[in-house]
Amino acid sequence: QNVLRVIENQIGELTPPNPLREGELTPHKPLKEKELTPPKPLREGELTPPNPLTEGELKFSPEATEVFDAGRELWKYYHSQPNCNVNASLYDIREHFQGRNDKGKMNNKSKDESYMKLITNLRDKLKRLAQKIEPKVYEYGFLKE
């Protein structure tokens, strides 16, 4: 029974409170005005509400653009190979060129020199982008120092 009580307490901490169970919403306690405010109406011809992240033109930093370009070059090279998977992810592309050892673990390198240059370039660009992003991760509170 003690174990069950501990589990119930942990589950209770993880689940949001139920307003009906907690007595927050009853016929005797009406909704607040902000809870009654309807969402903003859609503009004429819109099927979904506007998305502030995609309204207007997205602008990427030079570092992010370099990552896109390096990834595109690797993608082009992979798709020039015979029997490529048109839906391949980066992991699939790496597996294609690097192969696996006897234990099933992906090899660290490939014998294909062009691939090695392209993947090294992509990794370098990703490291540069990560260095640019790192201070913002702490500044905006995604991670604590």
Secondary structure as GFF3:
##gff-version 3
##sequence-region A 1 145
A	DSSP	alpha_helix	2	14	.	.	.	ID=ss1
A	DSSP	alpha_helix	33	36	.	.	.	ID=ss2
A	DSSP	alpha_helix	62	79	.	.	.	ID=ss3
A	DSSP	alpha_helix	90	98	.	.	.	ID=ss4
A	DSSP	alpha_helix	113	139	.	.	.	ID=ss5
###
